[in-house]
Amino acid sequence: MVCDSALYGQENLQLIQHLKWITRVPMTIKKAKELVQNIEVEEVKDEDKEKRSDLNLESYTWKEEIVTYGGIKQTWLIVLSEKRQKSDLEKLEKQLSQEEKKSQKFLKEIQSEEFEHPQAARYKLKAINKKLRLLEIKEVELIETYSKKKEKIYKMISLIIKKDEEISRKTKEAGKFILATNLVEENKLEASEILITYKNQQSTERGFRFLKDPLFFTDSFFVEKPERIETMLFLMSLCLLIYNLGQRELRNCLKRVKKGINNQVGKVTLRPTLRWIFQCFQGIHYVTLNGVKQIVNLTEERRFILSLLPASCQRYYL
């Protein structure tokens, strides 16, 4: 059984201890945080590079640890993905840049404000710092002065500092994740097998991602009986199969004709999602006028998309 980190908890692990499983470890667990922070993944030996390349794992490095969690002995594989590390560090830079702009605005705001009491100034500062993750506005001095109305007021002098510890933590965590399995000792899997098995299930997970979309109203279904749950799973799997076949057919046709269509942001793509195609076809109506059946709002772009789909789809739109 292969699952994401939602499964990983002491109670769940006890329930499935008789099964063979691989799952991701959530970073909310203290031990996981410590390992990601302190363990350096192993350097890849030259003789292993070719093997990893054959397995399409050349951008991954890892280190194994034996851990007991929830009373169950297991292998934890601390993995570093170069691609993900690059992406995470870029996101961190972007977040830091956005916070710098935000904190400059907050700094100007708090330094121009007049406070009746020192506590009011510090309360405002505390509220502002709650909105920041990588930076902090620090109090330098609280000046007692008088307003134009000759009333005693307080003004805060402050400066922006980086939370070096938090930035360092996020930098060390960039690109790293942990996979756990109870397949140890005689059932032990190679590290590459653990990673490949986990990666293989992600394609299925991506396929079911649409279930979380509010447009599909999946959360309106609620069933308790095991046979009804099985039926829903079967129907969802069948729908996913048809959805992916339709998407694959369309992408292959676009590739053959070497012509793309506009995606959600107006850029031409040869790999549109079928969900986007569904949205493109909203607003088309079936109308009968004086006994004549016709389809309205069938634009040139929509006609082009239909020309790439099977004849049954074209008949549906007359």
C-alpha positions in Angstrom: 0.0 0.0 0.0 1.4 3.4 -1.0 0.0 6.5 0.6 0.9 10.2 1.2 1.6 11.8 4.6 -2.1 11.9 5.6 -1.9 8.3 6.5 1.2 8.6 8.7 0.2 8.6 12.4 0.7 6.3 15.4 -2.9 5.1 15.4 -3.0 4.4 11.6 0.3 2.6 11.7 -1.0 0.3 14.4 -4.1 -0.4 12.3 -2.1 -1.4 9.2 0.9 -3.1 10.8 -0.1 -6.4 9.2 0.2 -4.8 5.7 3.3 -3.9 3.6 3.3 -0.1 3.2 5.3 2.8 1.9 4.2 6.3 2.9 5.5 9.8 3.2 6.4 11.2 6.6 4.8 14.6 7.5 7.3 17.3 8.5 5.2 18.0 11.6 6.8 15.1 13.4 9.7 16.3 15.6 12.0 13.4 14.5 11.4 14.2 10.8 12.3 17.8 11.3 15.5 16.9 13.1 16.6 14.5 10.4 15.9 16.9 7.6 17.8 19.6 9.4 20.8 17.7 10.5 21.4 14.7 8.1 23.4 15.2 5.0 22.4 12.9 2.2 25.1 10.6 0.9 27.3 11.6 -2.1 26.6 9.4 -5.1 29.5 7.1 -6.0 30.6 7.0 -9.7 29.6 3.4 -10.1 26.1 4.2 -8.8 25.5 7.2 -11.1 24.9 5.0 -14.2 22.5 2.8 -12.3 20.5 5.8 -11.1 20.4 7.2 -14.6 19.0 3.9 -15.9 16.3 4.1 -13.2 15.6 7.8 -14.0 16.8 8.8 -10.5 19.9 10.7 -11.4 18.6 13.9 -9.8 18.0 12.2 -6.4 20.3 11.4 -3.5 19.3 9.8 -0.2 20.3 8.4 3.1 18.6 5.6 5.1 17.8 5.6 8.8 16.2 2.8 11.0 13.5 4.4 13.1 10.9 3.1 15.6 7.7 5.2 15.5 4.3 4.2 16.8 6.0 1.0 18.2 6.8 -0.1 14.6 10.3 -0.6 13.3 10.7 1.0 9.9 13.1 2.4 7.3 13.1 6.1 6.8 14.6 7.3 3.5 15.7 10.9 3.6 15.6 12.0 0.0 17.0 15.1 -1.7 15.6 16.0 -5.1 17.8 18.5 -7.0 14.9 19.8 -9.1 12.7 20.3 -6.1 15.6 21.9 -4.2 16.0 24.4 -6.9 12.2 25.1 -7.0 12.0 25.4 -3.2 15.0 27.9 -3.1 13.4 30.0 -5.8 10.1 30.1 -3.9 12.1 31.0 -0.7 13.7 33.9 -2.6 10.4 35.1 -3.9 8.8 34.8 -0.4 11.7 36.8 1.1 11.4 39.5 -1.6 7.6 39.8 -1.1 8.0 40.0 2.7 10.6 42.8 2.3 8.1 44.9 0.4 5.4 44.1 2.9 7.6 44.8 5.9 8.8 48.2 4.5 5.1 49.1 4.3 4.5 48.0 7.9 7.6 49.8 9.1 6.5 53.1 7.6 3.1 52.6 9.1 4.2 51.9 12.6 6.8 54.7 12.7 4.3 57.3 11.5 1.6 56.3 14.0 1.1 58.1 17.3 0.3 55.9 20.4 -1.3 56.9 23.6 0.6 54.3 25.6 3.9 52.3 25.2 1.8 49.0 25.5 -0.3 50.1 22.5 2.8 50.5 20.3 4.2 47.1 21.3 0.8 45.4 20.8 0.7 46.8 17.3 4.2 45.7 16.6 3.4 42.2 17.9 0.3 42.0 15.6 2.4 43.1 12.6 5.2 40.5 13.3 2.6 37.7 13.3 2.0 38.5 9.6 5.7 38.0 8.8 7.5 34.6 8.5 11.1 35.4 7.4 11.5 38.9 8.6 10.8 40.8 11.9 10.3 44.4 12.8 12.3 45.1 15.9 11.8 47.9 18.3 14.9 50.2 18.6 13.5 53.0 20.8 10.1 54.3 22.0 10.2 58.1 22.1 8.0 60.1 24.4 6.8 63.3 22.8 3.8 65.6 22.4 1.2 65.9 19.7 0.0 69.2 18.1 -2.7 69.3 20.8 0.0 69.2 23.5 -1.0 65.6 24.5 1.6 63.1 25.5 2.2 60.5 22.8 4.7 57.8 22.0 6.4 57.1 18.6 8.3 54.0 17.8 11.7 53.8 16.1 12.2 50.3 14.6 14.1 48.4 12.0 13.7 45.3 9.8 15.8 42.3 10.6 16.0 38.9 8.9 15.0 35.7 10.9 18.3 34.0 10.1 17.4 30.8 11.9 14.1 30.4 10.1 15.7 31.2 6.7 18.5 28.7 7.4 16.0 26.1 8.4 14.0 26.5 5.2 17.2 26.5 3.1 18.3 23.2 4.7 14.9 21.6 4.2 14.7 22.7 0.5 14.2 19.7 -1.8 14.1 17.2 1.0 11.3 14.7 2.0 11.1 11.5 3.9 9.6 8.2 2.9 8.9 5.4 5.4 8.3 1.7 5.0 7.8 -1.2 7.3 9.6 -3.5 4.8 12.8 -4.0 6.9 15.1 -6.9 7.6 14.1 -10.0 5.6 11.5 -8.0 3.5 13.9 -5.0 3.1 13.6 -3.0 -0.1 16.5 -1.2 -1.8 16.4 2.6 -1.4 15.8 3.0 -5.1 12.8 0.6 -5.0 11.2 2.6 -2.2 11.6 5.8 -4.2 10.4 4.4 -7.5 7.4 2.7 -5.9 6.4 5.9 -4.2 6.9 8.0 -7.4 4.8 5.5 -9.5 1.7 6.1 -7.4 2.0 9.9 -7.8 0.7 9.7 -11.4 -2.5 8.2 -10.0 -2.7 10.8 -7.3 -2.4 13.6 -9.9 -5.2 12.0 -11.9 -7.5 12.2 -8.8 -6.5 15.8 -8.0 -9.7 17.0 -9.7 -11.7 15.5 -6.8 -10.6 18.3 -4.6 -11.8 20.9 -7.1 -15.1 22.6 -5.8 -16.5 22.5 -9.4 -16.8 18.8 -9.1 -18.9 18.9 -5.9 -17.3 15.6 -4.7 -17.7 16.6 -1.1 -21.5 16.5 -1.5 -21.3 12.7 -1.6 -21.4 10.8 1.7 -21.7 7.1 2.0 -21.0 4.7 4.9 -21.7 1.2 3.7 -18.6 -0.6 2.4 -20.4 -1.8 -0.8 -21.4 1.8 -1.5 -17.9 3.1 -0.9 -16.6 0.4 -3.3 -19.2 1.4 -5.9 -18.2 5.1 -5.6 -14.5 4.1 -6.0 -15.3 2.1 -9.1 -17.3 4.9 -10.7 -14.6 7.5 -9.9 -11.9 5.1 -11.3 -14.0 4.6 -14.5 -14.5 8.3 -14.9 -10.8 9.0 -14.4 -10.0 6.4 -17.0 -12.4 8.0 -19.6 -11.1 11.5 -18.6 -7.5 10.5 -19.2 -8.2 8.7 -22.4 -10.0 11.8 -23.7 -7.1 14.1 -22.6 -4.5 11.7 -24.2 -6.4 11.6 -27.5 -6.7 15.4 -27.7 -3.0 15.9 -26.9 -1.9 13.3 -29.4 -4.0 15.0 -32.1 -2.6 18.5 -31.3 0.9 17.0 -31.5 0.1 15.5 -34.9 -1.3 18.6 -36.4 1.4 20.7 -34.7 -1.0 23.3 -33.6 -1.8 24.3 -30.1 -4.7 26.0 -28.3 -4.8 28.8 -25.7 -4.6 27.7 -22.1 -6.0 29.5 -19.0 -3.5 32.4 -19.2 -3.8 32.8 -23.0 -0.5 30.9 -23.9 -0.5 28.4 -26.7 -0.1 24.8 -25.5 0.0 21.3 -26.9 -0.9 19.8 -23.5 -4.2 21.3 -22.4 -6.1 19.6 -19.5 -9.5 18.1 -20.3 -10.8 20.1 -17.4 -9.8 23.3 -19.3 -11.5 22.0 -22.4 -14.7 21.5 -20.4 -14.5 25.1 -19.3 -13.9 26.3 -22.9 -17.1 24.6 -23.9 -19.3 26.3 -21.4 -21.9 28.6 -22.9 -22.7 26.4 -25.8 -26.5 25.7 -26.1 -28.8 23.4 -28.0 -31.6 25.4 -29.5 -34.7 24.3 -31.5 -36.2 27.3 -33.5 -39.1 26.7 -35.9 -38.4 23.0 -35.8 -34.8 23.4 -36.7 -32.2 22.0 -34.3 -29.0 24.0 -34.0 -26.0 24.6 -31.7 -25.2 28.2 -30.8 -21.9 29.7 -29.7 -19.8 27.1 -31.5 -16.8 29.4 -32.2 -13.9 28.6 -34.6 -11.7 27.6 -31.7 -14.4 25.2 -30.4 -14.9 23.8 -33.9 -11.1 23.2 -34.1 -11.1 21.3 -30.8 -14.1 19.2 -31.9 -12.3 18.3 -35.2 -9.6 16.7 -33.1 -12.0 14.5 -31.1 -13.7 11.3 -32.2 -16.8 11.4 -34.5 -19.2 10.6 -31.7 -18.2 14.0 -30.0 -18.7 15.8 -33.3 -22.2 14.2 -33.8 -23.1 15.4 -30.3 -22.6 19.0 -31.5 -24.5 18.3 -34.7 
